[in-house]
Amino acid sequence: MSFKQRLHNWINGQWYGRPGLFLWMLFPLTWLYRVISVVGYKRALLSATSRLPVPVIVVGNISVGGTGKTPLVLYLIEQLTQRGLKVGVVSRGYGGHAEAYPQAVGQQTSAAIVGDEPQMIWEKAGCPVFVAPKRRLAAQALVDSCAVDLIICDDGLQHRALPRDYEICVVDGSRGLGNGWLLPLGPLREPANRLESVNFIVQNGNSRTGCELPEDLPPKAIMTLVADNLSGVGLKQGQTLALNALAGKTVHAFAGIGHPERFFALLGQYAGSIVEHPRPDHYSYTNDDFVGFTLTDLVVMTEKDAVKCSALGLVNAWALPVKASLSVDLADDICQHLGLSE
């Protein structure tokens, strides 16, 4: 395990447990972060731009690390499209480096240009997707270029410059809000009471003991991620592999996401055993990551990783698709709140 990965694991242990002495030394920085956040929020309110001609739904979180936002975005695209609505998506495009912004995502782009999550959303959903560090510009470019009924912003709960009509906060059920402190003492980007002002809370998985959210919060749904048959990556492109084919097999599991343990746990339900290969979120893969693997070694990765590995020529690599399932009909609540109809 690399030093960077060990440091990542140590920090997460402090954030989602009890902070040690060293982390408490960062307490003054936490208060500085809070002051900067408040000042930035007030400036954003003062400089707020006019609303967009279509409603904007923001799917975000108040903690760092992966909570499952993108599967929820894909779920909403599917559910809202089934109701006859034309959906567009905007994102910051983290990890991408386009020559100019806003940038439309499409057949000629890649994860290196627009970021892994926007490219994956476009490939899976086929709806218009635009990226820009200033999400307001991405949203404006989208409505100028495409006839859509609403826009979903993948992440951006703290991006105040983007006007929004409906906010969804995703919380990891197994980790909750961690130790409850703001960065860097804890994992929170905003105070916990920010949850009181969102329209809906989606909890990814059931709460672990000690990680329960308060009862007096906005409406809440439990999200479950359901695995589907595997899809080929690299030389296996276009092929599928049944989940039961993993039974009794040793699988090399790659996950460059914010909370790779969730992926490993899901994959472990189907494989005989797994060898974990965690990578930082938005990690850029090269062939060096797979040196030493034989033709018979079975490699399984997340779909987000797969969009960055498709051109590496891997011989026995597969992506594990996941689909979100919610305990309540969130799309109905959105349509009622925004006055949208089929």
C-alpha positions as CSV (number, residue, x, y, z in Angstrom):
1,M,0.0,0.0,0.0
2,S,1.4,3.4,-1.0
3,F,2.1,6.2,1.5
4,K,-0.7,8.3,-0.1
5,Q,-3.2,5.4,0.5
6,R,-2.1,4.9,4.1
7,L,-2.4,8.6,4.8
8,H,-5.9,8.5,3.2
9,N,-6.9,5.6,5.4
10,W,-5.5,7.3,8.5
11,I,-7.4,10.5,7.9
12,N,-10.7,8.7,7.2
13,G,-10.1,6.8,10.5
14,Q,-9.9,10.1,12.3
15,W,-12.8,11.7,10.5
16,Y,-15.2,8.8,11.0
17,G,-14.0,7.9,14.5
18,R,-12.6,10.0,17.3
19,P,-10.0,12.6,16.3
20,G,-6.5,12.1,17.7
21,L,-4.3,14.7,19.2
22,F,-2.6,15.6,15.9
23,L,-6.0,16.3,14.3
24,W,-7.1,18.5,17.2
25,M,-4.1,20.7,16.5
26,L,-6.0,21.6,13.3
27,F,-8.9,23.0,15.3
28,P,-8.1,26.7,14.5
29,L,-8.1,25.8,10.8
30,T,-11.6,24.4,11.2
31,W,-12.9,27.7,12.5
32,L,-11.1,29.6,9.7
33,Y,-12.8,27.3,7.2
34,R,-16.1,28.1,8.8
35,V,-15.5,31.8,8.6
36,I,-14.4,31.6,4.9
37,S,-17.5,29.5,4.1
38,V,-19.9,32.0,5.7
39,V,-18.2,34.9,3.9
40,G,-18.3,33.0,0.6
41,Y,-21.9,32.2,1.1
42,K,-22.9,35.8,1.7
43,R,-20.9,37.0,-1.3
44,A,-22.6,34.4,-3.5
45,L,-26.0,35.6,-2.3
46,L,-25.1,39.2,-3.1
47,S,-23.8,38.3,-6.6
48,A,-26.5,35.8,-7.3
49,T,-27.4,35.7,-11.0
50,S,-30.9,35.4,-12.5
51,R,-32.6,32.0,-12.5
52,L,-32.4,29.8,-15.5
53,P,-35.4,29.3,-17.8
54,V,-35.8,25.7,-16.6
55,P,-35.7,24.2,-13.1
56,V,-32.4,23.1,-11.6
57,I,-32.0,20.1,-9.3
58,V,-28.7,19.9,-7.4
59,V,-27.6,16.4,-6.2
60,G,-24.8,16.9,-3.7
61,N,-23.5,16.2,-0.2
62,I,-22.1,18.0,2.8
63,S,-19.2,15.7,3.4
64,V,-16.1,14.9,1.4
65,G,-15.6,11.5,-0.3
66,G,-18.0,9.3,-2.2
67,T,-21.6,9.0,-1.0
68,G,-23.2,7.7,-4.2
69,K,-24.3,10.9,-6.0
70,T,-23.8,9.7,-9.5
71,P,-25.9,6.5,-9.3
72,L,-28.7,8.7,-7.9
73,V,-28.3,11.1,-10.8
74,L,-28.6,8.2,-13.3
75,Y,-31.7,7.0,-11.4
76,L,-33.3,10.4,-11.6
77,I,-32.6,10.7,-15.3
78,E,-34.3,7.4,-15.9
79,Q,-37.3,8.1,-13.7
80,L,-37.9,11.7,-15.0
81,T,-37.4,10.6,-18.6
82,Q,-40.0,7.9,-18.1
83,R,-42.4,10.7,-17.1
84,G,-41.9,12.4,-20.5
85,L,-39.4,15.0,-19.3
86,K,-36.2,15.9,-21.2
87,V,-33.3,16.0,-18.8
88,G,-29.9,17.6,-19.1
89,V,-26.9,17.3,-16.7
90,V,-24.2,19.7,-15.7
91,S,-21.0,19.0,-13.7
92,R,-17.8,20.6,-12.8
93,G,-16.0,17.9,-14.8
94,Y,-13.5,17.2,-12.0
95,G,-10.3,15.5,-13.3
96,G,-10.9,16.6,-16.9
97,H,-8.9,19.2,-18.8
98,A,-10.8,20.7,-21.7
99,E,-9.2,23.3,-23.9
100,A,-12.2,25.6,-23.3
101,Y,-15.3,25.7,-21.2
102,P,-18.2,25.1,-21.2
103,Q,-17.6,21.8,-22.8
104,A,-20.2,19.4,-24.2
105,V,-19.8,15.8,-23.5
106,G,-20.1,13.4,-26.4
107,Q,-18.7,10.8,-28.7
108,Q,-15.5,12.8,-29.3
109,T,-14.7,13.5,-25.6
110,S,-13.1,11.3,-23.0
111,A,-12.7,11.2,-19.2
112,A,-9.4,13.0,-19.6
113,I,-11.2,15.9,-21.2
114,V,-14.5,16.2,-19.3
115,G,-13.9,14.0,-16.2
116,D,-14.9,10.4,-15.5
117,E,-18.4,10.9,-14.0
118,P,-19.7,13.2,-16.8
119,Q,-18.4,10.9,-19.5
120,M,-20.0,7.9,-17.8
121,I,-23.3,9.7,-17.4
122,W,-23.4,10.5,-21.1
123,E,-22.5,7.0,-22.1
124,K,-25.1,5.4,-19.9
125,A,-27.9,7.9,-20.1
126,G,-27.4,9.5,-23.5
127,C,-28.8,12.8,-22.3
128,P,-27.1,16.2,-22.9
129,V,-24.2,16.8,-20.5
130,F,-22.1,19.9,-20.2
131,V,-19.2,20.6,-17.9
132,A,-17.5,23.7,-16.6
133,P,-15.7,24.7,-13.4
134,K,-18.4,27.5,-13.2
135,R,-21.5,25.3,-13.3
136,R,-23.7,28.3,-14.0
137,L,-21.9,28.7,-17.4
138,A,-22.4,25.0,-18.1
139,A,-26.1,25.2,-17.3
140,Q,-26.5,28.3,-19.6
141,A,-24.7,26.6,-22.4
142,L,-26.9,23.5,-22.0
143,V,-30.2,25.5,-22.2
144,D,-28.8,27.5,-25.2
145,S,-27.9,24.3,-27.1
146,C,-30.5,21.8,-26.1
147,A,-34.3,21.7,-25.5
148,V,-34.6,20.4,-22.0
149,D,-37.3,20.6,-19.4
150,L,-35.0,20.6,-16.4
151,I,-31.3,20.3,-15.4
152,I,-29.6,18.0,-12.9
153,C,-26.4,19.2,-11.4
154,D,-24.1,16.3,-10.3
155,D,-22.5,17.7,-7.2
156,G,-22.5,21.4,-6.4
157,L,-24.5,21.8,-3.2
158,Q,-21.9,24.4,-2.1
159,H,-21.7,26.1,-5.6
160,R,-23.9,29.0,-4.7
161,A,-23.5,30.8,-8.0
162,L,-25.7,28.2,-9.6
163,P,-29.4,29.0,-8.9
164,R,-31.4,26.0,-7.9
165,D,-35.0,25.0,-7.4
166,Y,-34.6,21.7,-5.6
167,E,-31.7,20.3,-3.4
168,I,-31.0,16.7,-2.7
169,C,-28.3,15.8,-0.2
170,V,-26.8,12.2,-0.3
171,V,-25.5,10.8,3.0
172,D,-23.5,7.6,3.4
173,G,-25.5,5.4,5.8
174,S,-22.5,3.5,7.0
175,R,-20.4,6.6,7.8
176,G,-23.1,9.2,8.4
177,L,-21.6,12.6,9.1
178,G,-18.5,11.2,10.7
179,N,-17.3,13.0,13.8
180,G,-19.5,16.0,13.0
181,W,-16.7,18.5,12.5
182,L,-16.0,20.8,9.6
183,L,-12.8,20.4,7.5
184,P,-10.0,19.7,8.3
185,L,-10.9,18.4,11.8
186,G,-13.8,16.4,10.3
187,P,-15.2,15.5,6.9
188,L,-17.9,18.1,6.6
189,R,-17.9,20.8,4.0
190,E,-20.9,22.5,5.7
191,P,-22.3,22.3,9.2
192,A,-24.7,19.4,9.9
193,N,-27.7,21.8,10.2
194,R,-27.4,22.5,6.4
195,L,-29.5,19.3,6.1
196,E,-32.4,21.2,7.5
197,S,-32.6,23.5,4.4
198,V,-32.4,20.9,1.6
199,N,-35.6,19.5,0.0
200,F,-34.7,15.8,0.3
201,I,-32.2,13.6,1.9
202,V,-31.1,10.3,0.3
203,Q,-29.3,7.9,2.6
204,N,-27.1,5.4,0.7
205,G,-27.7,2.2,2.7
206,N,-29.0,1.6,6.1
207,S,-27.6,3.5,9.1
208,R,-24.8,1.9,11.0
209,T,-25.2,2.1,14.8
210,G,-24.0,5.5,15.9
211,C,-24.4,7.1,12.4
212,E,-28.1,7.7,12.5
213,L,-29.4,11.1,11.3
214,P,-31.8,13.1,13.4
215,E,-35.5,12.4,12.9
216,D,-36.6,16.1,12.5
217,L,-35.1,16.5,9.0
218,P,-36.6,16.9,5.5
219,P,-38.1,13.9,3.8
220,K,-35.7,11.0,3.5
221,A,-35.3,7.9,1.3
222,I,-33.1,4.9,1.6
223,M,-31.1,4.1,-1.5
224,T,-29.8,0.6,-2.3
225,L,-27.2,0.0,-5.0
226,V,-28.1,-3.2,-6.9
227,A,-25.4,-5.0,-9.0
228,D,-26.1,-6.1,-12.6
229,N,-24.2,-8.4,-14.9
230,L,-20.7,-7.3,-15.7
231,S,-19.7,-5.5,-18.9
232,G,-16.4,-6.0,-20.7
233,V,-13.6,-3.5,-20.6
234,G,-10.7,-3.3,-23.1
235,L,-10.5,-6.5,-25.2
236,K,-13.8,-7.7,-23.6
237,Q,-15.6,-4.6,-24.8
238,G,-19.2,-5.5,-25.9
239,Q,-19.3,-8.8,-23.9
240,T,-21.2,-9.5,-20.7
241,L,-20.5,-11.8,-17.8
242,A,-23.1,-13.1,-15.4
243,L,-22.6,-12.3,-11.8
244,N,-22.8,-15.9,-10.8
245,A,-19.7,-16.5,-12.9
246,L,-17.7,-14.9,-10.1
247,A,-18.7,-17.5,-7.6
248,G,-15.6,-19.3,-6.2
249,K,-13.2,-17.1,-8.2
250,T,-10.5,-14.8,-7.0
251,V,-11.1,-11.3,-8.3
252,H,-8.7,-8.3,-8.4
253,A,-11.0,-5.4,-7.5
254,F,-10.1,-1.9,-8.6
255,A,-11.9,1.2,-7.3
256,G,-10.9,4.8,-7.8
257,I,-13.8,6.3,-6.0
258,G,-14.4,8.3,-2.8
259,H,-15.4,5.3,-0.7
260,P,-13.9,2.1,-2.3
261,E,-14.9,-0.1,0.6
262,R,-18.5,0.1,-0.4
263,F,-17.6,-1.3,-3.9
264,F,-15.4,-4.1,-2.4
265,A,-18.2,-5.1,0.0
266,L,-20.7,-5.3,-2.9
267,L,-18.4,-7.3,-5.1
268,G,-17.5,-9.6,-2.2
269,Q,-21.1,-10.8,-2.2
270,Y,-20.6,-12.5,-5.5
271,A,-16.9,-13.4,-5.7
272,G,-15.1,-16.2,-3.9
273,S,-12.5,-13.8,-2.7
274,I,-11.2,-10.4,-3.7
275,V,-7.8,-8.8,-3.8
276,E,-8.5,-5.1,-3.1
277,H,-6.7,-2.4,-5.2
278,P,-8.1,0.9,-3.9
279,R,-7.1,4.1,-5.8
280,P,-7.8,7.8,-5.0
281,D,-11.0,9.3,-6.3
282,H,-10.8,10.3,-10.0
283,Y,-7.6,8.3,-10.4
284,S,-6.0,8.3,-13.8
285,Y,-5.0,4.7,-14.7
286,T,-2.1,3.6,-16.9
287,N,-0.9,0.2,-18.0
288,D,1.5,0.2,-15.1
289,D,-1.4,-0.3,-12.7
290,F,-1.9,-3.8,-14.3
291,V,1.7,-4.9,-14.7
292,G,2.1,-8.5,-13.6
293,F,-1.5,-9.7,-14.3
294,T,-1.8,-12.9,-16.4
295,L,-4.4,-13.8,-19.0
296,T,-6.4,-15.7,-16.4
297,D,-6.4,-13.0,-13.7
298,L,-9.9,-11.7,-13.4
299,V,-10.1,-7.9,-12.9
300,V,-13.3,-6.1,-11.9
301,M,-13.7,-2.4,-11.5
302,T,-16.3,0.3,-11.1
303,E,-18.0,1.8,-14.2
304,K,-16.3,5.1,-13.3
305,D,-12.9,3.4,-13.6
306,A,-13.9,1.6,-16.8
307,V,-14.3,4.8,-18.8
308,K,-10.6,5.6,-18.1
309,C,-9.4,2.0,-18.8
310,S,-11.2,1.2,-22.1
311,A,-8.2,2.0,-24.2
312,L,-5.6,0.2,-22.1
313,G,-6.1,-3.1,-23.9
314,L,-6.8,-5.1,-20.7
315,V,-7.4,-8.8,-21.6
316,N,-9.7,-10.0,-18.8
317,A,-11.3,-6.9,-17.2
318,W,-14.9,-6.2,-16.4
319,A,-17.0,-3.3,-15.0
320,L,-19.6,-4.0,-12.3
321,P,-22.7,-1.8,-13.1
322,V,-24.8,-0.7,-10.2
323,K,-28.3,0.7,-10.3
324,A,-30.0,2.7,-7.6
325,S,-33.2,1.6,-6.0
326,L,-35.1,4.0,-3.6
327,S,-37.5,3.3,-0.9
328,V,-39.8,6.2,-2.0
329,D,-40.7,7.8,-5.3
330,L,-38.3,10.7,-5.3
331,A,-39.1,11.7,-8.9
332,D,-42.8,12.1,-7.9
333,D,-41.8,14.5,-5.1
334,I,-39.6,16.5,-7.5
335,C,-42.4,16.8,-10.1
336,Q,-44.9,17.9,-7.5
337,H,-42.6,20.4,-5.9
338,L,-41.6,21.9,-9.3
339,G,-45.0,21.7,-10.9
340,L,-43.8,19.4,-13.7
341,S,-46.2,17.1,-15.4
342,E,-45.9,14.4,-18.1
